[in-house]
Amino acid sequence: MIISAIITAVIAFLISWLTGYKLVPWLRAVKMGQVINDIGPTWHKYKEGTPTMGGLMFIAGTVIASVCGYVILGLLSREYFRSPLSVEWKRLLINLVCCVAFALIGFDDDYHKIHNHQNLGLTAKQKIVLQIVVSAAYLAAMHFWVEDDTAVWLPVVGDINLGFFYYPLLMFSIIGIVNAVNLTDGVDGLAGSTMMVAAAGFMVLSVILNRPGNLLLSTAVGASLIGFLIWNFKPAKVFMGDTGSMFLGGAVVAMSFGCGRELFMLISGVLFVIEAFSDIIQVGYFKLTHGKRIFKMAPIHHHFEMSGWSEEKIVLVFSLISLAGSLVSIFLTILS
């Protein structure tokens, strides 16, 4: 299992990194440049025109490496490859489709932004409807094809069967975390770095819980992000766009379900939850107080940026918060 994971990591990294040499110039040539929001930090304006949709780099790396890794795993250990429709294989396929489906929503959003030459793509209503459809299809596939039950695992307590309430609770959580990751993508290297740390945590969880398919997926996500970050660290030569951030949101969901720890998307993904709540609190307080703000700007990474933090410092501190969330998930799993 470890050998196949190492090979998966190498494949994912190389595909993501090397794809940049062709993709970045092409995106620049076809004028797939980022449009910067006028209400954001004024110093972000210099980034306008930087190629976006760079998430295609790690999407390709993750999908190809995960499939290759599973084939290698099957060749090395027949117990995981007795049938092309084994539970591990089906779960991995469903999770990859889930990630790509969310990426397609992001791609549509990116295309509309670039085509309309403004920082507004799909409407909020359009995004939510599409996300509901993808989330419902994902939960249905997990239930009927993988035969997952309606129980969620809680630390110390163990499995609790939620029955019908499982579906609205998980759908709300899925849509919430996908949009939370999307909000986190606002500083060079931030979403990629924090997600890379979260993926590393899921790798450890997968080993502890003996989930080989999920180990390959989380390894592919983490390694492909390393390849992407070579292009995305400040000063970014390419942005991941909503195409990439939506894919990563789907990846948090997929890796949580792949571990059999659905609600860990909120613990290992605590940094993304913080980002989302900072935005919700800001908007709610603004409306209640008729124009007053708690933060200088939301999501909260912009508050720290406008308080004088460098982008590098924000990435480091937020990555440490992501690491803390992953360590808590690992500790709770070991403790139970």
Stockholm file with secondary structure:
# STOCKHOLM 1.0

chainA/1-336         MIISAIITAVIAFLISWLTGYKLVPWLRAVKMGQVINDIGPTWHKYKEGTPTMGGLMFIAGTVIASVCGYVILGLLSREYFRSPLSVEWKRLLINLVCCVAFALIGFDDDYHKIHNHQNLGLTAKQKIVLQIVVSAAYLAAMHFWVEDDTAVWLPVVGDINLGFFYYPLLMFSIIGIVNAVNLTDGVDGLAGSTMMVAAAGFMVLSVILNRPGNLLLSTAVGASLIGFLIWNFKPAKVFMGDTGSMFLGGAVVAMSFGCGRELFMLISGVLFVIEAFSDIIQVGYFKLTHGKRIFKMAPIHHHFEMSGWSEEKIVLVFSLISLAGSLVSIFLTILS
#=GR chainA/1-336 SS CHHHHHHHHHHHHHHHHHHHHHHHHHHHHTTCBCCCCTTSCGGGGGGTTCBCCTHHHHHHHHHHHHHHHHHHHHHHCGGGCSCTTCHHHHHHHHHHHHHHHHHHHHHHHHHHHHHHTSSCCSCHHHHHHHHHHHHHHHHHHHHHTSCCCSEEEETTTEEEECGGGHHHHHHHHHHHHHHHHHHHCCSTTHHHHHHHHHHHHHHHHHHHTTCHHHHHHHHHHHHHHHHHHHHHSSSCSCCCHHHHHHHHHHHHHHHHHHTTCGGGGTTTTHHHHHHHHHHHHHHHHHHHTTSCCSSSSSSHHHHHHHTTCCHHHHHHHHHHHHHHHHHHHHHHHHHC
#=GC SS_cons         CHHHHHHHHHHHHHHHHHHHHHHHHHHHHTTCBCCCCTTSCGGGGGGTTCBCCTHHHHHHHHHHHHHHHHHHHHHHCGGGCSCTTCHHHHHHHHHHHHHHHHHHHHHHHHHHHHHHTSSCCSCHHHHHHHHHHHHHHHHHHHHHTSCCCSEEEETTTEEEECGGGHHHHHHHHHHHHHHHHHHHCCSTTHHHHHHHHHHHHHHHHHHHTTCHHHHHHHHHHHHHHHHHHHHHSSSCSCCCHHHHHHHHHHHHHHHHHHTTCGGGGTTTTHHHHHHHHHHHHHHHHHHHTTSCCSSSSSSHHHHHHHTTCCHHHHHHHHHHHHHHHHHHHHHHHHHC
//
